[in-house]
């Protein structure tokens, strides 16, 4: 038996509406791994992280736009076998989700750009730490399996909620759409504030100067005590150790909930006839939150090694993600008689305890 061509192999057992995204995901995975081997830089996926979820979401939200046959390799197309109502009518819910994801993309792209991470020579500092801990051959296995493959699959999964919404075909937006849309918008704004506070702090820490024309929410007068501490503990970061990560996870949970809380059922979806539908619906949020939790634990281990006393106090006083838990941690420290000492380490500004406004 002769081997199947690549296109035929990708079509085998894959729903028609997933054929192009799977093909595109395969291509980006191969490209990311090959470029990482050639350049020695494994942050290839990091540079396109801000764009890939938007591409997948746009593909599903704009299914009526694409031709039935691709004029060029990797050109998005909508197979003819997909139900005619899907290929002829746009889903207002999927379009709303696309608009929110584009908004998310602009925020992340701007933050990535100003931090210089689009530089082709830049590499996430955490990859070098992993590289130093394991043999070179094992790191390449890690590079292929996790950095190139699993991360690309996760970015593909973030488009699945838009796929379900596209097949629901609602005539108009529902109450849940308006509520979730508002929450998602506010969430991205809060994440932008967290980004700005972190960027403003890092600018002061490395240059000793306050950033000019700071964004609203980041106009904090940092002090030498803040810089000496080494990490940010003011603003949103006084309530959550990772407010940006919290908002990032929350955003994709909200996107996942759009089709789940909608009054329509995806009767035309190729996934609706399988027992995997609930799993597919929840997969984007579950996988992303799992990734962020493990990644955050690793990031914190690095911070703890750099600032053992202060960061240990930070972990005792401020919740990892959920701000509502921070007062609880403070109360527990108060009962143990340690809150004043911990607060001085994290929030104190001078020897007299007077905070600069």
SVG drawing of the C-alpha trace seen along z (x, -y; Angstrom):
<svg xmlns="http://www.w3.org/2000/svg" viewBox="-32 -62 56 64">
<polyline fill="none" stroke="black" stroke-width="0.4" points="0.0,0.0 1.4,-3.4 1.5,-6.0 -1.2,-8.7 -0.3,-12.2 0.0,-14.7 -3.4,-16.4 -5.1,-13.0 -3.5,-12.0 -4.6,-15.2 -8.2,-14.7 -8.5,-11.2 -10.8,-11.2 -10.7,-15.0 -14.0,-17.0 -14.0,-19.2 -14.1,-22.4 -10.9,-21.4 -8.9,-20.3 -7.3,-23.7 -6.6,-24.6 -4.9,-21.2 -2.9,-21.6 -1.9,-25.2 -1.0,-24.0 1.1,-21.2 3.0,-23.7 3.6,-26.2 4.8,-23.4 7.3,-22.1 8.5,-25.7 8.9,-26.6 11.0,-23.5 13.2,-23.8 13.9,-27.5 14.7,-26.8 17.3,-24.2 18.8,-26.4 19.0,-29.5 19.6,-27.9 16.7,-30.1 13.6,-28.2 11.3,-31.2 9.9,-30.9 6.4,-30.1 6.6,-32.9 6.9,-35.5 3.7,-34.3 1.8,-33.5 -0.1,-36.8 -1.3,-36.1 -2.1,-32.4 -5.2,-32.3 -6.6,-35.2 -5.9,-33.4 -7.8,-30.3 -10.6,-32.3 -10.9,-34.4 -10.9,-31.3 -13.9,-29.8 -15.8,-33.1 -15.3,-33.9 -16.1,-30.5 -18.5,-32.1 -15.6,-34.3 -13.2,-31.6 -13.2,-29.9 -14.1,-26.2 -10.6,-25.4 -7.4,-27.0 -5.7,-29.0 -2.3,-28.7 -0.8,-26.3 -2.0,-27.0 -4.6,-29.5 -7.7,-29.2 -10.6,-27.5 -14.0,-26.1 -14.7,-22.6 -17.9,-22.2 -19.1,-19.4 -19.7,-21.8 -23.4,-22.5 -24.6,-25.3 -26.0,-27.4 -22.6,-27.6 -20.8,-28.6 -23.4,-31.2 -24.3,-32.9 -22.0,-34.6 -22.6,-33.8 -22.9,-37.1 -21.6,-35.3 -18.5,-34.1 -17.9,-37.6 -18.2,-39.2 -15.7,-36.6 -13.4,-37.5 -13.6,-41.2 -12.7,-40.5 -9.8,-38.3 -8.5,-41.0 -8.6,-43.4 -6.7,-40.9 -4.2,-40.5 -3.5,-44.3 -2.9,-44.5 -0.5,-41.5 1.3,-42.6 1.9,-46.1 3.3,-44.7 5.4,-42.2 6.8,-44.9 7.7,-47.4 9.5,-44.7 11.6,-43.9 10.4,-40.3 9.7,-40.5 13.5,-40.8 14.6,-37.7 17.6,-37.3 15.6,-37.4 14.8,-34.2 12.7,-33.7 15.1,-33.6 13.3,-30.5 14.3,-28.3 18.0,-28.9 17.4,-27.8 15.8,-24.6 18.6,-24.2 21.2,-24.4 19.4,-21.7 19.2,-18.8 21.4,-17.2 21.4,-18.8 19.6,-15.8 16.9,-15.8 16.4,-19.6 15.8,-19.0 13.2,-16.4 11.6,-19.0 11.9,-21.6 10.0,-19.3 7.4,-17.9 6.5,-20.9 7.8,-24.1 7.0,-23.5 4.2,-20.9 2.2,-21.2 2.3,-25.0 1.0,-25.1 -1.8,-22.7 -2.8,-24.9 -3.0,-27.9 -5.1,-25.9 -7.5,-24.9 -8.1,-28.5 -10.0,-28.8 -12.4,-25.9 -14.9,-28.1 -15.3,-30.2 -15.8,-26.9 -18.7,-25.9 -20.2,-29.4 -20.0,-29.4 -22.0,-26.2 -24.6,-27.5 -25.8,-30.0 -27.8,-32.3 -30.0,-35.0 -29.0,-37.6 -26.8,-37.9 -28.2,-36.7 -28.0,-38.2 -25.1,-35.9 -23.2,-37.3 -23.6,-40.9 -22.6,-40.0 -19.6,-37.9 -18.5,-40.4 -18.5,-43.2 -16.6,-41.0 -14.0,-40.1 -13.5,-43.8 -13.0,-44.8 -10.6,-41.9 -8.4,-42.9 -8.3,-46.5 -7.3,-45.3 -4.6,-43.1 -3.3,-46.2 -3.1,-48.0 -1.2,-45.2 1.2,-45.2 1.7,-48.9 2.5,-48.7 5.0,-46.0 6.6,-47.8 6.7,-51.1 8.3,-49.3 10.9,-47.5 11.8,-50.8 12.4,-52.5 14.3,-49.5 16.8,-49.4 17.1,-53.1 16.2,-54.9 13.8,-57.1 10.0,-57.2 8.6,-56.4 7.3,-59.5 3.8,-59.6 2.8,-56.6 -0.6,-55.0 -3.4,-55.5 -3.1,-52.9 0.7,-52.9 1.4,-56.3 3.0,-55.0 5.9,-56.9 8.4,-54.1 11.0,-54.5 14.6,-53.2 13.1,-50.8 10.9,-49.3 13.9,-48.9 16.0,-47.4 13.2,-44.8 13.6,-43.6 10.0,-42.8 6.8,-44.7 4.5,-44.7 2.3,-47.8 -0.8,-48.5 -2.6,-45.4 0.4,-43.4 -0.4,-44.1 -3.5,-41.9 -2.3,-39.2 1.2,-38.0 0.4,-37.6 -2.6,-39.8 -1.6,-39.7 -1.7,-35.9 -5.0,-35.9 -6.5,-38.2 -5.1,-36.1 -6.6,-32.9 -9.9,-34.6 -10.1,-36.0 -9.9,-32.6 -12.3,-31.1 -14.8,-33.8 -14.2,-33.0 -14.8,-29.3 -18.1,-30.2 -19.6,-32.1 -21.0,-29.0 -21.5,-27.0 -23.9,-29.6 -25.7,-30.3 -29.3,-29.2 -28.6,-27.5 -27.0,-24.1 -24.4,-23.4 -26.6,-20.9 -24.7,-21.4 -21.3,-21.0 -19.4,-17.8 -18.5,-17.5 -22.2,-17.6 -22.8,-14.0 -19.8,-12.7 -19.4,-12.1 -16.4,-14.4 -18.4,-17.6 -18.3,-18.6 -14.5,-17.8 -13.9,-19.8 -15.9,-22.7 -13.9,-22.9 -10.5,-21.9 -9.2,-25.4 -9.7,-26.9 -8.6,-23.7 -5.4,-23.3 -4.4,-27.0 -5.0,-27.2 -2.9,-24.1 -0.1,-25.6 -0.2,-28.9 -0.2,-27.2 2.8,-25.0 4.6,-27.9 3.9,-30.3 5.2,-27.7 8.5,-27.5 8.7,-31.3 8.2,-31.7 10.9,-29.2 13.3,-31.5 12.1,-34.6 12.5,-32.7 16.1,-31.8 16.8,-35.5 15.0,-37.1 14.7,-34.3 13.5,-36.3 11.3,-38.9 9.7,-36.6 9.0,-34.1 7.2,-36.8 5.3,-37.8 4.0,-34.3 2.8,-34.2 1.1,-37.6 -0.4,-37.8 -2.4,-35.2 -0.9,-33.7 -3.9,-34.6 -7.2,-35.3 -7.2,-38.7 -10.0,-37.8 -7.6,-35.3 -5.1,-38.0 -7.0,-39.5 -7.3,-35.9 -3.6,-35.4 -3.2,-38.7 -5.6,-37.6 -3.7,-34.4 -0.4,-36.2 -2.1,-38.6 -3.2,-35.7 0.4,-34.4 1.8,-37.9 3.8,-38.1 1.7,-40.5 3.5,-43.8 6.9,-42.3 5.9,-40.9 4.1,-44.1 7.3,-46.1 9.3,-43.8 6.9,-44.0 5.3,-47.5 7.6,-49.5 9.2,-52.6 11.7,-53.9 13.1,-53.1 10.4,-55.2 7.7,-53.1 6.3,-56.2 5.0,-55.3 5.6,-57.7 2.3,-58.7"/>
</svg>
